[in-house]
Amino acid sequence: MDRRTLLISLASPAVLPSHSAVAGSAAESRQISYPVFGGQEDSFRHYCIEVLKLAVEHCGVSYQLKPVLQPVGQGRAIRQLSAGEGPLNILWSMTSAERERDLLPLRFPLDRGLMGWRLLLVRKAEQQRFAQIRSLEELRGLTAVQMHDWPDTQILRANGLQVGTGSSYENLFAMLQHGRTDYFPRSVLEIAEDLERFGTRHDLAIAPGLLLRYPTAFYFFVSPREPALAKDLSLGLERIISNGSWRALFLQHMRRQSKALKLPERQVLALRNPLLPAATPLQRTELWEEPGRLGA
């Protein structure tokens, strides 16, 4: 889906110590190592790392986290993870029925639902054009840009929107700048830093007034051969939900961006998400956020 997809590899231990052995002795920790994904540095990626650290601290099993400076493509990483090949044991990405079928999803939305809240990067000269759009029908006459293997590409097309695709993240901004596409939907978690990094270079701005919204979730996914890791992290995540530390971390990351983006003032164009699995825990209200609450 997008740049914030972070891949993690886990060194496979020969024998796992029991919880009591870890607590009562100097048993060797298991190591979780995570590569930088495609050189895409952003605060959401660092937020995801902080969530992982919190979950590990509260899971009752000893893990060590180690960064690995090695970019791995999203599609390839997911295939390796599904097949149990290579060093990867966990990644995080936007969910889909296919990914939940092939991997072990930890159904705790890291984005608290906001990955499905999309603002539009556009050419500066065309801001007024987008300010006049009031419906999906009007937007269907224009072309979005996305990565070829992002679930968002399928979601937009399922709603009758035209999508041009690329295979290089940074090239998407150039495609927009040079008129090969008309707008680049980016989540409210990403767009401010996108604009900071690429806006001046590619003469881009955030379209005024509009917000696309579709239900989605951004999860940790674990190799199907690593059910113990999935269980450990799930326990840690439940604990940081219960003690409030997860939401506090999220608000620390997001609240300032929400005010700057004026989310409550924007007109919402609702999209359906045919990729959303039926098991998505929409009924657990403590897992989800509403942008209107972020500035409170």
C-alpha positions in Angstrom: 0.0 0.0 0.0 2.3 2.6 1.0 5.5 3.7 2.3 4.8 3.2 5.9 4.9 -0.7 5.3 7.7 -1.8 7.6 9.2 -5.3 7.4 10.7 -7.1 10.3 12.9 -10.2 10.4 13.2 -12.4 13.4 16.2 -14.7 14.1 14.7 -18.2 14.7 15.8 -19.7 18.0 16.5 -23.3 18.5 14.8 -23.6 21.8 12.4 -21.0 23.4 12.8 -20.6 27.2 9.6 -20.7 29.3 8.3 -17.4 30.7 9.5 -18.4 34.1 12.9 -19.2 32.8 13.2 -15.8 31.1 12.1 -14.0 34.3 14.3 -16.0 36.6 17.5 -16.4 34.6 19.7 -14.7 32.0 18.1 -16.7 29.2 19.0 -15.4 25.7 16.5 -13.0 24.2 15.0 -13.6 20.8 15.9 -11.0 18.3 13.5 -9.0 16.1 15.3 -7.1 13.3 13.5 -4.7 11.1 14.8 -3.2 7.8 14.3 0.3 6.5 11.7 0.0 3.7 12.8 1.6 0.5 14.5 4.5 2.3 11.1 5.9 3.3 11.7 7.6 6.6 8.7 9.2 8.3 7.2 9.7 11.7 4.5 7.1 11.2 7.2 4.4 10.7 8.8 5.5 13.9 5.4 5.5 15.7 4.9 1.8 14.5 8.3 1.0 16.0 7.3 2.5 19.3 4.1 0.5 19.3 6.2 -2.7 18.7 8.5 -1.7 21.5 5.5 -1.2 23.9 4.0 -4.5 22.9 7.3 -6.4 23.4 7.7 -4.7 26.8 4.3 -5.9 27.9 4.1 -9.4 26.4 6.1 -11.2 29.1 8.6 -12.7 26.8 12.1 -11.3 26.2 12.8 -9.9 22.7 15.6 -7.6 21.4 14.8 -5.2 18.5 17.6 -4.5 16.0 17.3 -2.3 12.8 18.6 -3.7 9.6 19.5 -1.2 6.8 18.2 -3.3 4.0 15.2 -2.3 1.8 12.8 -5.1 0.9 10.0 -4.7 -1.6 6.5 -5.1 -0.1 5.2 -7.7 -2.6 8.3 -9.8 -2.3 8.3 -9.6 1.5 4.7 -10.7 1.8 5.3 -13.7 -0.5 8.4 -14.7 1.5 6.5 -14.3 4.8 3.6 -16.4 3.5 5.9 -19.2 2.3 8.1 -19.1 5.4 11.2 -18.3 3.2 14.0 -15.8 3.9 14.6 -14.0 7.2 11.2 -12.3 7.6 8.8 -13.2 10.3 6.6 -10.1 10.6 5.6 -7.0 8.7 3.0 -4.3 9.0 0.8 -3.2 6.2 -2.8 -2.3 5.3 -5.0 -5.4 5.6 -6.8 -7.3 2.8 -8.7 -10.6 2.7 -5.7 -12.1 0.8 -3.2 -11.0 3.3 -5.3 -12.3 6.2 -5.6 -15.6 4.4 -1.9 -16.0 3.8 -0.5 -14.5 7.0 -1.4 -14.3 10.7 -3.0 -10.9 11.2 -2.8 -9.2 14.6 -6.2 -7.4 14.5 -5.1 -4.2 16.3 -5.2 -1.3 13.8 -1.9 0.6 14.3 -3.5 3.5 12.4 -6.6 3.4 14.5 -8.5 3.6 11.2 -7.0 6.8 9.9 -5.1 5.2 7.0 -8.5 5.2 5.3 -8.8 9.0 5.6 -7.2 10.3 2.5 -6.4 13.9 1.4 -5.3 14.7 -2.1 -1.9 15.9 -3.2 -2.3 17.9 -6.4 -0.4 20.3 -8.6 -0.4 23.8 -7.0 -1.8 25.3 -10.1 -4.9 23.0 -9.9 -5.9 23.6 -6.3 -8.9 25.7 -7.4 -10.1 23.0 -9.8 -10.2 20.5 -6.9 -11.9 23.0 -4.6 -14.9 22.9 -6.9 -15.3 19.1 -6.7 -18.2 18.0 -4.6 -18.9 14.4 -5.7 -17.3 11.1 -6.6 -18.8 11.4 -10.0 -16.7 14.6 -10.6 -13.6 12.9 -9.3 -14.1 10.0 -11.7 -13.1 12.2 -14.6 -9.6 12.5 -13.1 -6.8 10.0 -12.6 -5.2 9.1 -9.2 -1.7 7.7 -8.8 -0.8 4.8 -6.5 1.8 2.0 -6.3 0.9 -1.0 -8.3 0.9 -3.4 -5.4 -0.9 -1.2 -2.8 -4.4 -2.4 -1.8 -5.6 1.2 -2.2 -5.2 0.8 -6.0 -7.9 -1.9 -6.0 -10.1 0.0 -3.6 -10.1 3.2 -5.7 -10.8 1.2 -8.9 -13.7 -0.7 -7.2 -15.3 2.7 -6.6 -15.1 3.6 -10.3 -12.0 5.9 -10.0 -9.2 5.9 -12.5 -5.8 5.0 -11.2 -2.4 5.2 -12.8 0.3 3.1 -11.1 4.1 3.1 -10.7 6.6 0.8 -9.2 8.8 3.4 -7.5 7.4 5.4 -4.6 9.3 8.6 -5.3 8.4 8.4 -9.0 4.7 8.7 -8.1 5.3 12.4 -7.2 7.0 13.0 -10.5 4.1 11.3 -12.4 1.8 13.8 -10.7 4.0 16.8 -11.3 4.3 16.1 -15.0 0.6 15.6 -15.6 0.5 11.8 -16.1 -1.9 11.7 -13.2 -4.1 14.3 -11.5 -4.0 13.6 -7.8 -2.3 11.4 -5.2 -4.5 10.2 -2.3 -2.4 10.1 0.9 -3.6 9.3 4.4 -3.8 12.0 7.1 -1.0 10.1 8.8 1.3 10.6 5.9 0.4 13.7 3.8 2.1 16.4 5.9 5.5 14.8 5.7 4.9 14.0 2.0 4.3 17.6 1.4 7.4 18.6 3.4 9.6 16.2 1.5 8.3 16.4 -2.0 6.0 19.5 -2.2 8.5 22.1 -3.2 10.5 19.9 -5.5 7.4 18.8 -7.4 5.3 21.9 -7.0 2.5 20.2 -5.1 -0.1 21.2 -2.6 -2.9 19.6 -0.6 -6.3 20.0 -2.3 -8.6 22.2 -0.2 -11.9 21.0 1.2 -11.9 17.3 0.2 -11.4 14.1 2.2 -11.9 10.6 0.8 -12.8 8.0 3.4 -12.9 4.2 3.3 -12.8 1.7 6.2 -9.5 -0.1 6.5 -6.9 -1.2 9.1 -3.1 -1.3 9.2 -1.9 -4.4 11.1 1.1 -6.3 12.2 1.2 -9.5 10.1 3.2 -12.6 11.3 4.4 -15.6 9.4 2.0 -18.5 9.6 5.0 -20.5 10.9 5.3 -18.2 13.9 2.1 -18.6 15.9 4.0 -18.1 19.2 5.3 -14.7 18.1 1.7 -13.8 17.1 0.4 -14.8 20.5 3.1 -13.0 22.4 2.6 -9.7 20.5 -1.2 -10.0 20.7 -0.9 -10.2 24.5 1.3 -7.2 24.6 -1.0 -5.2 22.4 -4.0 -6.1 24.5 -2.2 -4.9 27.6 -1.1 -1.5 26.1 -4.7 -1.0 25.0 -6.0 -1.7 28.5 -3.5 0.6 30.2 -4.0 3.5 27.7 -0.4 3.8 26.6 -1.1 2.9 23.0 -3.7 5.6 22.5 -1.5 8.1 24.3 1.3 7.4 21.9 -1.0 7.7 18.9 -2.4 11.0 20.0 1.1 12.3 20.6 2.0 11.4 17.0 -1.2 12.7 15.4 -2.9 15.5 17.3 -0.8 18.4 15.9 -1.2 17.1 12.3 -5.0 16.9 12.7 -5.2 20.6 13.7 -3.1 21.7 10.7 -5.1 19.6 8.2 -8.5 21.0 9.4 -10.1 17.5 9.1 -13.5 18.3 10.7 -14.0 21.1 8.1 -13.6 18.9 5.1 -16.3 17.4 2.9 -16.1 13.6 3.1 -16.5 11.5 0.0 -17.3 8.0 1.3 -15.8 4.9 -0.6 -16.5 1.3 -0.1 -13.7 -1.2 0.6 -14.4 -4.6 -1.0 -11.0 -5.8 0.4 -12.0 -5.3 4.1 -12.2 -8.7 5.7 -15.3 -9.7 7.6 -13.2 -10.3 10.8 -12.2 -6.6 11.1 -13.0 -5.8 14.7 -15.1 -2.7 14.0 -17.2 -3.4 17.1 -14.2 -2.8 19.4 -14.6 1.0 19.6 -11.4 1.3 21.8 -9.3 0.4 18.8 -10.6 3.2 16.4 -10.2 6.9 16.3 -12.3 9.7 14.8 -10.3 12.7 13.4 -12.7 15.1 15.0 -11.5 13.9 18.4 -7.8 14.3 17.7 -7.6 18.0 18.5 -9.6 17.6 21.7 
